[in-house]
């Protein structure tokens, strides 16, 4: 029994998560950090980065750590050093300006470093920025069954 478990875990470990899984995780984190909520008056989307950044000092460090996860995944995906450096510059710029008490919070609404970093990953792998324009299949109403 123990040998079969060990063989199973070795197989899973060798296979590892796929590139699509990693990109899906990065997309989720970037969307949560930069586009989680819609503000009707501004007609803009705001993410947890701006909300967490309202806490002085610590909030910006937490947002930077969460943004650093995107860079870590990009490195695991094999992006070149030049693109990783650009992503780090985006995050450092966002963190530095976001640390300014009031102006930094307003800046976080408009400068979305995590979505920029996601775009770098998408462009590297030549992925579409959005899903398909048409979904294949047939739509039926529930009450027609």
C-alpha positions as CSV (number, residue, x, y, z in Angstrom):
1,X,0.0,0.0,0.0
2,X,2.8,2.4,0.9
3,X,4.7,1.6,-2.3
4,X,1.6,2.4,-4.4
5,X,1.1,5.7,-2.7
6,X,4.7,6.6,-3.2
7,X,4.5,5.7,-6.9
8,X,1.4,7.8,-7.3
9,X,2.9,10.9,-5.6
10,X,6.1,10.5,-7.7
11,X,4.0,10.4,-10.9
12,X,2.1,13.5,-9.8
13,X,5.3,15.3,-8.8
14,X,6.9,14.4,-12.2
15,X,3.9,15.6,-14.2
16,X,3.6,18.8,-12.2
17,X,1.0,21.5,-12.9
18,X,0.6,22.4,-16.5
19,X,1.4,25.8,-18.0
20,X,-2.4,26.4,-18.5
21,X,-2.9,25.9,-14.7
22,X,-0.2,28.3,-13.8
23,X,-1.5,31.0,-16.2
24,X,-5.0,30.5,-14.8
25,X,-3.7,31.1,-11.3
26,X,-1.8,34.2,-12.4
27,X,-4.9,35.5,-14.2
28,X,-7.0,35.0,-11.1
29,X,-4.5,36.7,-8.8
30,X,-4.0,39.6,-11.2
31,X,-7.7,40.1,-11.6
32,X,-8.4,40.0,-7.9
33,X,-5.6,42.5,-7.2
34,X,-6.4,45.0,-9.9
35,X,-10.0,44.5,-11.1
36,X,-12.1,42.9,-8.4
37,X,-14.7,45.7,-7.8
38,X,-16.5,48.2,-10.0
39,X,-16.9,51.7,-8.7
40,X,-19.9,53.3,-10.5
41,X,-19.0,57.0,-9.9
42,X,-15.5,56.5,-11.4
43,X,-16.6,54.0,-14.0
44,X,-13.4,52.1,-13.1
45,X,-12.5,48.7,-11.7
46,X,-10.5,48.6,-8.5
47,X,-8.8,45.6,-7.0
48,X,-7.7,44.4,-3.6
49,X,-4.3,46.1,-4.3
50,X,-6.0,49.6,-3.8
51,X,-8.1,48.4,-0.9
52,X,-5.3,46.7,1.0
53,X,-3.1,49.7,0.2
54,X,-5.3,51.9,2.4
55,X,-3.6,50.4,5.4
56,X,-0.5,52.6,5.8
57,X,2.8,50.8,5.3
58,X,1.8,47.2,5.9
59,X,-1.0,47.3,3.2
60,X,1.5,48.1,0.4
61,X,3.9,45.4,1.6
62,X,1.1,42.8,1.5
63,X,0.0,44.0,-1.9
64,X,3.7,43.8,-3.1
65,X,4.0,40.3,-1.8
66,X,0.9,39.2,-3.6
67,X,2.1,40.8,-6.8
68,X,5.4,39.0,-6.3
69,X,3.6,35.7,-6.6
70,X,2.9,36.6,-10.3
71,X,6.6,37.2,-10.9
72,X,7.5,34.0,-9.2
73,X,5.0,32.0,-11.4
74,X,6.4,33.8,-14.5
75,X,9.9,32.7,-13.5
76,X,8.7,29.1,-13.1
77,X,7.1,29.4,-16.5
78,X,10.5,30.2,-18.0
79,X,10.1,33.8,-19.0
80,X,13.4,35.5,-20.0
81,X,15.2,37.6,-17.5
82,X,14.5,40.8,-19.4
83,X,10.7,40.3,-19.1
84,X,11.1,39.3,-15.4
85,X,13.1,42.5,-14.8
86,X,10.3,44.5,-16.5
87,X,7.7,42.9,-14.3
88,X,9.8,43.6,-11.2
89,X,10.1,47.2,-12.3
90,X,6.3,47.5,-12.7
91,X,5.8,46.1,-9.2
92,X,8.5,48.2,-7.6
93,X,7.1,51.4,-9.2
94,X,3.6,50.5,-8.0
95,X,4.8,49.8,-4.5
96,X,6.9,52.9,-4.2
97,X,4.3,55.3,-5.4
98,X,1.5,53.4,-3.6
99,X,3.3,54.0,-0.3
100,X,2.6,57.7,-0.5
101,X,-0.3,58.2,1.9
102,X,-3.2,59.7,-0.1
103,X,-1.7,60.2,-3.6
104,X,-0.5,56.6,-3.6
105,X,-4.0,55.3,-3.0
106,X,-5.4,57.3,-5.9
107,X,-2.5,56.1,-8.0
108,X,-3.3,52.4,-7.3
109,X,-6.7,53.0,-8.9
110,X,-5.1,54.0,-12.2
111,X,-1.8,52.1,-12.4
112,X,-2.5,48.3,-12.5
113,X,0.9,46.7,-12.3
114,X,-0.5,43.2,-11.9
115,X,-2.5,43.4,-15.1
116,X,0.5,44.8,-16.9
117,X,2.5,41.8,-15.7
118,X,-0.2,39.4,-16.8
119,X,-0.1,41.0,-20.2
120,X,3.7,40.4,-20.4
121,X,3.1,36.7,-19.7
122,X,0.2,36.6,-22.2
123,X,2.3,38.3,-24.9
124,X,5.3,35.9,-24.2
125,X,3.1,32.8,-24.8
126,X,1.1,34.6,-27.6
127,X,-2.1,34.0,-25.7
128,X,-5.3,35.9,-26.5
129,X,-6.1,38.7,-24.0
130,X,-9.7,37.6,-23.7
131,X,-11.6,34.4,-24.2
132,X,-13.0,33.2,-27.5
133,X,-15.5,35.5,-29.3
134,X,-17.8,32.6,-30.0
135,X,-18.6,29.6,-27.8
136,X,-19.2,26.5,-29.7
137,X,-22.4,24.6,-28.9
138,X,-26.1,25.0,-28.8
139,X,-28.1,27.1,-26.4
140,X,-31.4,25.7,-25.2
141,X,-33.9,27.0,-22.7
142,X,-34.3,25.1,-19.5
143,X,-38.1,25.1,-19.8
144,X,-38.1,23.6,-23.3
145,X,-37.0,20.1,-22.1
